[in-house]
Amino acid sequence: TTDRRIILQPVTGKLDLVGPAISYGPKDITNASVWGWAHDAASRAEKVKTFLTTSGDRIRFDAGGQTWKLMTLGGNMFENMLATDEQLAGLEALIGFLAAAQPR
């Protein structure tokens, strides 16, 4: 995830790559549901903080006519101990990107 794009690489259950990476911009996001988000009227910062400090672990969003469902590592004390700083930073970037896209 960058500040302008989400870049996803589909993989198999054995983590083998499936096709090329896929890239979406904020306007490509047509719906987002993040378990643990604050209410819809919450600011981007509130949504990110709520997700990262609760047991939120499910992310679903629609982009490019496709629905993506992600499970995360991080968001509660036990998972945060297992996740590396880089993983948590990536998670924060993804949640921040989806919150900023504010799909309706």
Number of C-alpha atoms within 10 A of each C-alpha: 18 11 12 12 16 18 14 13 13 14 12 8 7 6 9 10 12 10 9 9 11 12 15 15 18 18 12 16 22 17 15 21 15 20 15 20 21 17 10 10 8 13 14 20 13 16 22 25 18 19 23 21 14 15 16 19 18 15 19 15 17 16 17 13 9 10 13 12 13 10 10 14 18 24 23 15 11 11 14 16 12 11 15 13 11 9 15 17 12 14 20 18 17 20 24 19 22 24 23 16 19 16 16 7
